[in-house]
Amino acid sequence: MKVNIITIGNSKGIRIPKVLLEQCRIHNRVDLIADGRKLIIKPLKEDPREGWVEEFQTMAKNQDDKLVIDDAIDLDDGGWDW
């Protein structure tokens, strides 16, 4: 789809048709990424932790939820740079 670049104050912008916003589930905020000579517009998740419960359940089911660092580690033992 071709759209025109429009002036918005001292900036430039584009009008994104409602049908595309709905299709991409874009509501209020987006993540704008420059990738070479491309602009990528991605919707921001409304809930950043969306899907975590299901992911943790899958990890537990696959026994992939092991600790990376032992809980019993003594952080006051020295040798740690904070």
Contacts in CASP RR format, 6 or more apart in sequence:
PFRMAT RR
TARGET T0000
AUTHOR 0000-0000-0000
METHOD contacts of the structure
MODEL  1
MKVNIITIGNSKGIRIPKVLLEQCRIHNRVDLIADGRKLIIKPLKEDPRE
GWVEEFQTMAKNQDDKLVIDDAIDLDDGGWDW
1 17 0 8 1.000
1 20 0 8 1.000
3 14 0 8 1.000
3 15 0 8 1.000
3 16 0 8 1.000
3 17 0 8 1.000
4 14 0 8 1.000
4 15 0 8 1.000
5 12 0 8 1.000
5 13 0 8 1.000
5 14 0 8 1.000
6 12 0 8 1.000
6 13 0 8 1.000
6 14 0 8 1.000
6 15 0 8 1.000
7 13 0 8 1.000
16 26 0 8 1.000
16 41 0 8 1.000
20 26 0 8 1.000
21 27 0 8 1.000
24 41 0 8 1.000
24 43 0 8 1.000
25 43 0 8 1.000
26 41 0 8 1.000
26 43 0 8 1.000
27 43 0 8 1.000
27 46 0 8 1.000
29 43 0 8 1.000
29 44 0 8 1.000
30 41 0 8 1.000
30 42 0 8 1.000
30 43 0 8 1.000
30 44 0 8 1.000
31 41 0 8 1.000
31 42 0 8 1.000
31 43 0 8 1.000
31 44 0 8 1.000
32 39 0 8 1.000
32 40 0 8 1.000
32 41 0 8 1.000
33 39 0 8 1.000
33 40 0 8 1.000
33 41 0 8 1.000
33 42 0 8 1.000
34 40 0 8 1.000
56 65 0 8 1.000
59 65 0 8 1.000
END
